[in-house]
Amino acid sequence: MVLMNPQQVMVEDDVLVAQSKRGEGLLRVIFVEIGNTKRILTLYWTNQVNRYWQEETNER
C-alpha cells in the first residue's frame, strides 16, 4: 500500500523512496522504476521518523 499510495516520495541517490507514517514509526519502500513498472529493492520500518521525514520534499 505504501508504494501505491505513499505520503511522500523522495529521491535518494539513484533510487526512489516511498514512505508513510505508521503508528510511532515510518515505513520506507526503496524502489526503482523500469519502464512502467516499479521494482522494490527493499523495505523497512523505522522509529527514526525525524531522520527521514521531510516537511518539504522533492516530490516527483
C-alpha positions, 0 to 999 in steps of 0.5 A: 500500500505504501508504494501505491499510495505513499505520503511522500516520495523522495529521491535518494541517490539513484533510487526512489523512496516511498514512505508513510507514517505508521503508528510511532514509526515510518515505513520506507519502500526503496524502489526503482522504476523500469519502464512502467513498472516499479521494482522494490529493492527493499523495505523497512520500518523505522522509529527514526521518523525525524531522520527521514521525514521531510516537511518539504520534499522533492516530490516527483 
